[in-house]
Amino acid sequence: MPKVKIPPVLRAQTGGRSLVEVGGDDIGGVLRALVDEHGDLGHQLFDSSGDLNRYVNVYLNDEDVRLLGGLDTSVTEGDTVVILPAMAGGTR
C-alpha cells in the first residue's frame, strides 16, 4: 500500500499519526481512502466539487501530482504520497 505522510497541521485528524498506509490505485483513490478512515480530513483536502483544494499540494515520490496526472496519477506499492497545505499570509 502507498504511504501518506501527514503534515503536523493535519495530524490531529489522524490521531497524531505522521504516516498512514491506505489503499488506492491513484492519488484520488488514496486520498479518498484516507478520508474514509479519517473523515475530518475531507473538507481540508477536497473542495465541494470533489477536486483537490487549491491550497493543498500533493506530491508523489517528490513530484507535484498537478504536473503529473492530478488525482488520476497512478500509485503503486511502496509509493510515498506527501500532503503539504500551502502557507500564506503574515506581515513584515
C-alpha positions in Angstrom: 0.0 0.0 0.0 1.1 3.6 -0.6 2.3 5.5 2.4 0.8 9.0 3.1 2.9 11.5 5.0 0.7 13.7 7.2 1.9 17.2 8.0 1.8 18.4 11.6 -1.1 20.7 10.9 -3.3 17.8 9.9 -2.2 15.2 12.5 -5.0 15.9 14.9 -7.3 14.4 12.3 -5.2 11.2 12.1 -4.9 10.7 15.8 -1.4 12.2 15.8 -0.1 9.8 13.2 2.5 11.2 10.8 2.4 8.3 8.4 -0.7 6.4 7.3 -0.9 3.5 4.8 -4.0 3.3 2.7 -5.0 1.5 -0.5 -5.8 3.0 -3.8 -4.8 2.8 -7.5 -4.4 6.5 -8.0 -3.9 9.7 -5.9 -7.6 10.4 -5.8 -8.3 6.8 -4.5 -5.5 7.1 -1.9 -6.8 10.4 -0.6 -10.4 9.2 -0.6 -9.4 6.1 1.3 -7.5 8.4 3.8 -10.7 10.5 4.2 -12.8 7.3 4.7 -10.5 6.4 7.6 -10.1 10.0 8.9 -13.3 11.8 7.9 -12.3 15.2 9.3 -9.6 15.5 6.5 -12.3 15.6 3.8 -13.1 19.3 3.9 -9.4 20.1 4.2 -8.3 18.1 1.1 -11.3 18.4 -1.2 -13.5 21.2 -2.4 -17.3 20.9 -2.7 -17.0 19.5 -6.2 -14.6 16.7 -5.1 -11.5 18.3 -6.6 -8.3 18.8 -4.6 -8.4 22.1 -2.7 -6.2 24.7 -4.5 -4.3 25.4 -1.3 -3.3 21.7 -0.8 -0.2 20.5 -2.6 0.2 16.7 -3.0 3.4 15.0 -4.1 4.0 11.5 -5.3 7.6 10.5 -4.7 8.7 14.1 -4.6 6.8 15.1 -7.8 3.9 17.5 -7.7 0.8 15.5 -8.9 -0.6 18.6 -10.6 2.3 18.3 -13.0 1.6 14.6 -13.5 -1.9 13.3 -13.8 -3.6 15.1 -10.9 -5.9 12.9 -8.9 -5.7 10.3 -11.7 -2.0 9.8 -11.2 -1.3 6.1 -10.7 0.3 4.9 -7.5 1.9 1.5 -6.7 3.1 -0.5 -3.7 5.8 1.4 -1.8 5.0 4.9 -3.2 5.1 7.8 -0.9 2.4 10.5 -1.0 3.1 13.8 0.8 0.4 16.3 1.7 1.5 19.9 2.1 -1.0 22.5 2.8 0.1 25.8 1.3 1.1 28.6 3.7 0.0 32.2 3.2 -0.3 35.4 4.9 1.8 37.1 7.6 3.2 40.5 7.9 6.7 42.1 7.7 
